Amino acid sequence: MFDELKRLIENDLAREASDLLDDMIENDEMVDKGYLLEILLKTKNPSLRNSIAFALSDLGVEEVVEPIITLLKSPETLGNRGSLLSALEPFNYVKHAELLVDYFLNGNYEVSRRSYSLLEPILGQITGKDKEKFAGKIEEKIENLEIELDFLKDTLELFESQ
C-alpha cells in the first residue's frame, strides 16, 4: 500500500493520497515516516500537508514538531495553519510557546483559538520570565486595541452627527 501512496503523491493526486494515508493509519499499515516527513515539507498542497501532519501526529512521531514549526513560519501556509497547529497537540512543543502567543495575538480566528488551546496545557512548563514577556505582549495588544476602539468610536460619532 505504501508504494501506491508514493505513486499517488508523485502524480499529485493529493485527495486520493490523503484518503489512502488515512486508511493506512486506521489499519495500522506500515508507513515510511522519513518519507512522510520529507513530503510534509515539500508538498505545496495544503490538504496533503495536513493529512501527513495528522498521520505523523497519530503515529506519535515526535520528529514532526520541528517540520510543523518550520511550516507554521512559512508564508506558504498562511490561511492553512489551524490544522498544523492541531497536529502538534500530542507532542512537547513548549519551547515554541512564544510562536503560539504570537499566533494567539495575531492569527485569524481559528489560528488564535487553536494557539490558545495549545498554550493552556503547557502554562505550568513556561518559565516565569517567559510568562512576564508574554503578558507584556498581551498588554501591548490590549493597548493597541483600545486605541483602535477609540478611533472607531470617534469615526462613528462623525457619521452619527451628520
SVG drawing of the C-alpha trace seen along z (x, -y; Angstrom):
<svg xmlns="http://www.w3.org/2000/svg" viewBox="-27 -67 40 70">
<polyline fill="none" stroke="black" stroke-width="0.4" points="0.0,0.0 2.9,-2.4 4.1,-2.1 0.6,-3.1 0.7,-6.1 4.0,-7.2 2.6,-6.8 -0.4,-9.0 1.8,-11.7 4.3,-11.7 1.3,-12.1 -0.1,-15.0 -3.3,-13.1 -3.5,-14.7 -7.1,-13.8 -6.5,-10.1 -3.2,-10.1 -4.8,-11.7 -7.6,-9.1 -5.2,-6.2 -2.9,-7.6 -5.9,-7.8 -6.8,-4.2 -3.3,-3.0 -3.1,-4.7 -6.5,-3.4 -5.5,0.2 -2.0,0.0 -0.3,0.4 3.4,-0.1 4.4,-3.7 7.8,-5.2 7.9,-8.0 11.0,-9.5 9.4,-9.8 6.3,-11.4 8.4,-13.9 10.2,-14.8 6.9,-15.2 5.4,-17.2 8.0,-19.9 8.0,-19.6 4.3,-19.5 2.5,-22.6 -0.9,-21.0 -2.4,-22.1 -4.8,-19.2 -2.0,-16.6 0.3,-18.5 -2.5,-18.5 -3.1,-14.8 0.5,-13.9 0.9,-16.1 -2.1,-14.4 -0.9,-11.0 2.5,-11.6 0.8,-13.0 -1.5,-9.9 1.6,-7.7 3.3,-9.7 6.3,-10.7 7.9,-13.4 10.2,-14.4 7.3,-16.1 7.3,-19.0 10.2,-20.9 8.9,-20.5 5.5,-21.7 7.0,-24.7 9.0,-25.4 5.8,-25.2 3.9,-27.4 6.6,-30.1 6.4,-29.9 4.3,-32.4 3.1,-29.5 0.9,-28.2 -0.8,-31.5 -4.5,-30.6 -3.8,-26.9 -2.2,-26.9 -5.0,-25.7 -4.7,-22.0 -0.9,-22.2 -1.3,-23.6 -3.7,-20.8 -1.2,-18.2 1.2,-19.5 -1.2,-18.6 0.3,-15.3 3.9,-16.4 6.3,-18.5 6.1,-22.0 6.7,-24.1 9.9,-25.6 7.7,-27.2 5.3,-28.9 6.3,-32.3 5.2,-31.5 1.9,-30.3 1.5,-33.5 2.2,-35.5 -0.4,-33.4 -2.8,-33.8 -2.5,-37.5 -2.3,-38.0 -3.7,-34.9 -7.1,-34.6 -9.9,-33.2 -9.1,-29.6 -5.3,-30.0 -5.8,-32.2 -8.1,-29.8 -6.0,-26.7 -2.9,-28.5 -4.7,-29.3 -5.8,-25.6 -2.2,-24.6 -0.9,-27.2 -3.3,-26.4 -2.0,-22.8 1.7,-23.9 1.4,-27.0 3.0,-25.2 6.1,-24.4 6.6,-28.0 9.2,-29.9 8.2,-32.9 10.4,-35.1 8.7,-34.0 5.3,-34.4 6.2,-38.0 7.3,-38.5 4.1,-37.0 2.0,-39.0 3.7,-42.2 2.9,-41.2 -0.8,-40.7 -0.9,-44.1 0.6,-45.8 -2.1,-44.2 -4.8,-45.3 -3.4,-48.9 -3.4,-48.8 -7.0,-47.5 -8.1,-50.3 -6.5,-52.9 -8.3,-51.3 -11.6,-51.2 -11.3,-54.9 -10.6,-55.7 -13.7,-53.7 -15.8,-55.4 -14.6,-58.8 -15.4,-57.8 -18.8,-56.5 -19.6,-59.9 -18.7,-61.6 -21.3,-59.5 -23.9,-59.9 -23.6,-63.7 -24.3,-64.1"/>
</svg>
